Amino acid sequence: MSLALVQISTADFQLIYDHMTQHARARKHQNMHMRQTRTKNKRRILHYLHAMHVAGLNLIEGTISGPGVYWHYTLRAGKAQTHLTVSAHVSPPNEDRRIQRQFLKEIMDRIGDEQAGRKGFPRYATGQFYLRRRSPGTPATHPNCQVAIANGVLDQRFVSRLYGWNFELLHP
């Protein structure tokens, strides 16, 4: 399975790109992020973090990371279709299917929330990892990044992008 099976229309791409470059909450940093959790023993635990950044004109770069999961991809607008290219991929088949099924829905839900003014600040749980827009972002040498890597929660390649993409990694 791969994200290449995900169909993103040119209209959907344009909505995502315009949101990241023009919406008040996203415009300053030209990024967007999502966090997916699952429940284990009645506790929320991280499933994965998904970070996206405007990398150029009609180009969005994204990465997804969680325990045992790493994806790196680009979305590029074409004249007739959107091109989704996966350049790195590590995850079990069940995660592939879930990410493939939820990919566009999660992005559109986040855009809808931000455009409606719903802030959706999470109740930070101790020991969990969260992303927040912030300039500059968190360098990969920061203790939060090092703990995430050492515990196998996030991939080194994911945390190395946080600084340049203006994301802060929180670990309350």
Wavefront OBJ file of the C-alpha trace (Angstrom):
o trace
v 0.000 0.000 0.000
v 1.139 3.522 -0.567
v -0.084 7.067 -0.453
v 0.121 7.017 -4.237
v -3.278 5.299 -4.089
v -4.749 8.403 -2.415
v -6.542 10.578 -4.953
v -6.290 14.322 -4.313
v -8.137 16.509 -6.761
v -6.619 19.760 -7.988
v -9.427 21.603 -6.172
v -8.562 19.843 -2.880
v -4.867 20.593 -3.346
v -5.644 24.246 -4.022
v -7.794 24.420 -0.877
v -4.982 22.923 1.221
v -2.307 25.140 -0.345
v -4.422 28.304 -0.034
v -5.209 27.513 3.593
v -1.539 27.035 4.445
v -0.474 30.243 2.683
v -3.423 32.564 3.355
v -5.402 31.563 6.468
v -4.567 33.691 9.493
v -3.541 30.786 11.751
v -1.413 29.051 9.115
v -0.101 31.952 7.017
v 2.685 33.109 9.348
v 4.339 29.687 9.461
v 2.963 28.182 6.222
v 2.390 24.875 7.905
v -0.250 22.621 9.390
v -0.187 19.637 11.727
v -2.432 16.847 12.935
v -2.158 14.424 15.853
v -3.752 11.000 15.945
v -4.122 8.990 19.126
v -5.444 5.612 20.084
v -6.674 4.314 23.410
v -4.821 1.678 25.364
v -5.838 0.711 28.896
v -8.190 3.733 28.971
v -5.313 6.126 28.202
v -4.730 8.170 25.070
v -1.400 7.328 23.491
v 0.225 8.732 20.384
v -0.582 6.955 17.156
v 1.316 9.442 14.978
v 2.062 13.106 14.320
v 1.529 14.515 10.820
v 3.325 17.728 9.830
v 2.975 19.619 6.535
v 4.902 22.614 5.204
v 4.728 24.769 2.080
v 8.012 23.969 0.328
v 7.567 26.153 -2.750
v 5.117 27.403 -5.325
v 2.360 24.761 -5.575
v 4.493 22.337 -3.552
v 3.707 20.902 -0.116
v 6.062 18.628 1.787
v 4.788 16.402 4.574
v 5.911 13.804 7.043
v 4.121 11.371 9.345
v 5.816 9.745 12.325
v 4.845 7.620 15.290
v 5.936 4.372 16.924
v 6.972 2.127 14.005
v 5.671 4.619 11.413
v 7.514 7.037 9.140
v 6.345 8.568 5.846
v 7.816 11.446 3.889
v 5.939 12.776 0.876
v 5.439 15.726 -1.444
v 2.258 17.050 -3.037
v 2.721 18.971 -6.266
v -0.029 20.654 -8.256
v -0.153 19.726 -11.906
v -2.343 21.104 -14.657
v -4.785 18.200 -14.610
v -4.013 16.372 -11.364
v -2.132 16.487 -8.089
v 1.040 14.410 -7.901
v 1.711 12.688 -4.589
v 5.217 11.245 -4.284
v 6.353 9.169 -1.305
v 10.121 9.381 -0.850
v 10.416 7.400 2.414
v 8.079 4.878 3.945
v 8.319 2.572 6.953
v 5.172 1.141 8.532
v 3.300 -2.132 8.960
v 0.514 -2.966 6.459
v -2.315 -2.171 8.898
v -0.906 1.347 9.425
v -0.493 1.767 5.673
v -4.181 1.036 5.188
v -5.243 3.372 7.995
v -3.079 6.265 6.807
v -4.215 5.745 3.219
v -7.877 5.716 4.280
v -7.652 8.740 6.609
v -5.036 10.899 4.848
v -7.206 13.424 3.005
v -10.033 13.347 5.571
v -7.703 14.339 8.426
v -6.279 17.245 6.442
v -9.707 18.514 5.381
v -11.078 18.147 8.925
v -8.182 20.237 10.271
v -8.746 22.934 7.651
v -12.468 22.975 8.475
v -11.731 23.366 12.184
v -9.286 26.215 11.645
v -11.529 28.051 9.193
v -14.485 27.734 11.583
v -12.357 29.202 14.376
v -12.353 26.028 16.491
v -9.042 26.065 18.268
v -9.187 22.489 19.536
v -6.336 22.843 22.000
v -5.723 19.407 23.443
v -5.612 18.680 27.114
v -1.938 17.916 27.296
v -1.318 14.544 28.912
v 1.920 14.018 30.786
v 4.446 12.020 28.817
v 2.760 12.557 25.428
v 4.148 14.449 22.423
v 2.412 17.358 20.695
v 3.215 19.820 17.902
v 2.587 23.556 18.002
v 3.293 26.250 15.426
v 6.189 28.375 16.549
v 8.985 30.271 14.909
v 11.670 29.118 15.097
v 10.835 25.472 15.514
v 12.446 22.984 17.875
v 15.960 21.882 16.852
v 16.609 18.128 16.684
v 19.130 18.503 19.523
v 16.427 19.691 21.945
v 15.802 17.307 24.894
v 12.165 16.709 23.825
v 13.347 15.533 20.401
v 16.056 13.355 21.872
v 13.590 11.687 24.278
v 11.138 11.026 21.430
v 13.868 9.438 19.304
v 15.400 7.422 22.164
v 11.988 6.007 23.152
v 11.134 5.078 19.553
v 8.128 7.419 19.531
v 9.279 9.626 16.625
v 11.754 9.101 13.812
v 14.988 11.130 13.626
v 14.047 12.251 10.109
v 10.767 13.665 11.416
v 12.264 15.677 14.284
v 15.044 16.994 12.033
v 12.389 18.868 10.024
v 10.676 20.608 12.959
v 13.055 23.564 13.192
v 12.911 24.508 9.509
v 9.160 23.940 9.302
v 8.437 26.117 12.385
v 7.054 23.430 14.695
v 7.688 23.160 18.403
v 7.684 19.665 19.896
v 5.984 19.695 23.287
v 6.422 16.969 25.895
v 4.602 17.960 29.115
l 1 2 3 4 5 6 7 8 9 10 11 12 13 14 15 16 17 18 19 20 21 22 23 24 25 26 27 28 29 30 31 32 33 34 35 36 37 38 39 40 41 42 43 44 45 46 47 48 49 50 51 52 53 54 55 56 57 58 59 60 61 62 63 64 65 66 67 68 69 70 71 72 73 74 75 76 77 78 79 80 81 82 83 84 85 86 87 88 89 90 91 92 93 94 95 96 97 98 99 100 101 102 103 104 105 106 107 108 109 110 111 112 113 114 115 116 117 118 119 120 121 122 123 124 125 126 127 128 129 130 131 132 133 134 135 136 137 138 139 140 141 142 143 144 145 146 147 148 149 150 151 152 153 154 155 156 157 158 159 160 161 162 163 164 165 166 167 168 169 170 171 172
